[in-house]
């Protein structure tokens, strides 16, 4: 893992949603109250590997979150799934009605 926001590999547990879910495995009542998850990650992300999103989705399922509440979508290479591109493209939707990008096209396909 690359250092993010000043954190190092030693502090990874502070940032990892997968490890947080694993630590909550005995708090089933709390886990079942979590909202649905719609996880989106791109193969083009060179900062955080997309496998981390797969692992988080699997951790949710392994710890009792119903399958219908966990949606994992991995954008294929070239679909606009760079580390910040997903966020900046989504932010562009609020500014420009004609915003077009590989990510927005893929997102519209997933939602239709």
C-alpha positions as CSV (number, residue, x, y, z in Angstrom):
1,X,0.0,0.0,0.0
2,X,1.3,3.4,-0.9
3,X,1.3,6.0,1.9
4,X,-1.9,7.9,1.9
5,X,-2.7,11.1,3.8
6,X,0.5,10.7,5.8
7,X,-0.2,7.2,6.9
8,X,2.2,4.4,6.4
9,X,1.9,0.6,6.0
10,X,2.1,0.3,9.7
11,X,-1.0,2.4,10.1
12,X,-2.9,0.5,7.4
13,X,-5.4,-1.0,10.0
14,X,-6.5,2.5,10.7
15,X,-7.6,2.9,7.1
16,X,-8.8,-0.5,6.0
17,X,-12.6,-0.9,5.8
18,X,-12.0,-4.7,5.3
19,X,-10.2,-5.0,8.6
20,X,-12.8,-2.9,10.4
21,X,-15.5,-5.2,9.2
22,X,-13.5,-8.3,10.2
23,X,-13.1,-6.8,13.7
24,X,-16.9,-6.3,13.9
25,X,-17.7,-10.0,13.1
26,X,-19.0,-10.6,16.6
27,X,-21.3,-7.5,16.4
28,X,-23.8,-9.1,14.1
29,X,-26.6,-6.8,15.2
30,X,-24.6,-3.8,14.2
31,X,-23.5,-5.3,10.9
32,X,-27.0,-6.1,9.9
33,X,-28.0,-2.4,10.4
34,X,-25.4,-1.2,7.9
35,X,-26.9,0.3,4.7
36,X,-26.5,-1.3,1.3
37,X,-23.1,-1.1,-0.3
38,X,-22.5,-0.1,-3.9
39,X,-18.7,-0.6,-4.4
40,X,-17.1,0.8,-7.5
41,X,-13.4,0.5,-8.4
42,X,-11.4,0.7,-11.6
43,X,-8.7,-1.5,-13.0
44,X,-7.0,1.7,-14.1
45,X,-6.4,2.7,-10.4
46,X,-2.6,2.6,-9.9
47,X,-2.8,4.0,-6.3
48,X,-5.2,1.4,-4.7
49,X,-5.4,-2.0,-6.3
50,X,-9.0,-2.9,-7.3
51,X,-8.6,-6.2,-5.5
52,X,-9.0,-4.2,-2.2
53,X,-12.6,-3.5,-3.2
54,X,-13.2,-7.2,-4.0
55,X,-11.8,-8.1,-0.6
56,X,-14.0,-5.6,1.2
57,X,-17.1,-6.9,-0.6
58,X,-16.2,-10.5,0.3
59,X,-15.6,-9.4,3.9
60,X,-19.1,-8.0,4.1
61,X,-20.6,-11.2,2.8
62,X,-18.4,-13.4,5.0
63,X,-19.6,-11.5,8.0
64,X,-23.3,-11.8,7.4
65,X,-24.3,-8.9,5.2
66,X,-26.9,-10.2,2.8
67,X,-25.8,-10.6,-0.8
68,X,-28.6,-8.3,-2.0
69,X,-27.0,-5.5,0.0
70,X,-23.5,-5.8,-1.5
71,X,-22.9,-4.7,-5.1
72,X,-19.3,-4.8,-6.3
73,X,-18.5,-3.3,-9.8
74,X,-14.9,-3.4,-11.1
75,X,-14.5,-1.1,-14.1
76,X,-12.4,-2.7,-16.8
77,X,-9.3,-1.0,-18.1
78,X,-10.3,2.0,-20.2
79,X,-13.7,2.5,-18.6
80,X,-12.6,5.5,-16.6
81,X,-11.6,3.9,-13.4
82,X,-8.5,5.8,-12.4
83,X,-8.0,6.6,-8.7
84,X,-9.5,10.1,-8.8
85,X,-11.2,10.0,-12.2
86,X,-14.4,8.4,-10.8
87,X,-14.8,11.2,-8.3
88,X,-13.9,14.1,-10.6
89,X,-16.2,12.7,-13.4
90,X,-19.1,12.3,-10.9
91,X,-18.5,15.9,-9.6
92,X,-18.6,17.1,-13.2
93,X,-22.1,15.8,-13.5
94,X,-23.3,18.5,-11.1
95,X,-21.6,21.2,-13.2
96,X,-22.1,20.1,-16.8
97,X,-25.2,18.3,-18.1
98,X,-23.2,17.2,-21.2
99,X,-20.3,15.7,-19.2
100,X,-19.1,12.7,-21.1
101,X,-16.3,10.3,-20.1
102,X,-15.7,6.6,-20.2
103,X,-16.7,6.4,-16.5
104,X,-19.9,8.3,-16.9
105,X,-20.9,6.1,-19.8
106,X,-20.1,2.9,-17.8
107,X,-22.0,4.3,-14.8
108,X,-25.1,5.0,-16.9
109,X,-24.9,1.5,-18.2
110,X,-24.7,0.0,-14.7
111,X,-27.7,2.1,-13.5
112,X,-30.0,1.4,-16.4
